[in-house]
Amino acid sequence: HLKYDRTAVLTLEAVGQEGKEFRVEENTAFALPPGAATKDYLVKTVTPESITVEYPAPDGERKTVQINKGAKPNLAE
């Protein structure tokens, strides 16, 4: 039996909050920075290798990005 936790551990690298970790469960909305009033982001899937996050694009459209473990998101795709 292989079993893993479906919680993503994210690290914020914004000025003044470098290295601050926060946890988000799969299928849960979250805010950036943590504690902000609007939760615009959604962790769609969590695997041992990566997470998929849905986020608002500047044009208002919802997009998704896969973030590999230990990597930063590539929003240019």
ZIQUI-V94289 format. One line per field, one symbol per residue. ss: DSSP state (2 for helix, 1 for strand, 0 for the rest). psi: psi as a letter, one per 40 degrees, with the letter a starting at -180 (. if undefined). burial: b if it has 16 or more other ideal C-beta (glycine too) atoms within 10 Angstrom, else e. A space follows every 10 residues. Layout:
ss: ???
psi: ???
burial: ???
This chain:
ss: 0000001111 1100000001 1111100111 0000000000 1111110001 1111110000 0111111100 0000000
psi: hhhihfhhhi hhfihefheh iiihiifhii ihiheidhge ihhdihiddi ihhhihidee ihiihhhihe iiigee.
burial: eeeeeeebeb eeeeeeeeee ebebebebeb ebeeeeeeee bbbeebeeee bbbeeeeeee eeeeebbeee eeeeeee
